């Protein structure tokens, strides 16, 4: 049986995919920091709409 690397070679990330990944990680970290810092404002439904 062939190894996994022979069957499916590893695809490299393009520049746009790396940029999107960095932006997504920063967004998630900032969102979690906001939830931890201001927990009461995230419990109100009208905060979002």
N, C-alpha and C positions, 0 to 999 in steps of 0.2 A: 504494500500500500504506500502511495506517495505521501510525502509530508504536506502539511497545510500550505507552506510557502510555495511549493511547486504548483499546487492546484490553483491557488488564488494569490497572485503577487500583491504585495502591499502597495496601495496607491498613495502617492504623495499629496499633501495638502497644497492647494493652490494659494496664491496670495489673497484672493478674495475670501476663501474659506477660512484662512487664518485670521483675517480681519474680522469676519463675522463671529468667529469663535471667541476672540478677545472681547468684542463688544457684548456678546451674550453673557460671558462670565462676569464682566464688570457690572452689567445691568442686574444680574442675580445677586451679586454681592451688595450692591447699593440698596436693592429692594429689601434684602434680609437685614441690613444695618438699619434701615428706616423702620422696619417692623419691630426690631429689638429696641430702638431708641424711643419710638413713639407708639407703644402698643395700644393705647386707648383710641387714637384716631383711626387705626385700622379696623377697630371693632364696629365703627359706625358705618352703616351702609351708604349714607349720603356723602361720605368722603369721596367716593369714586364717581358719583353721578351728580 
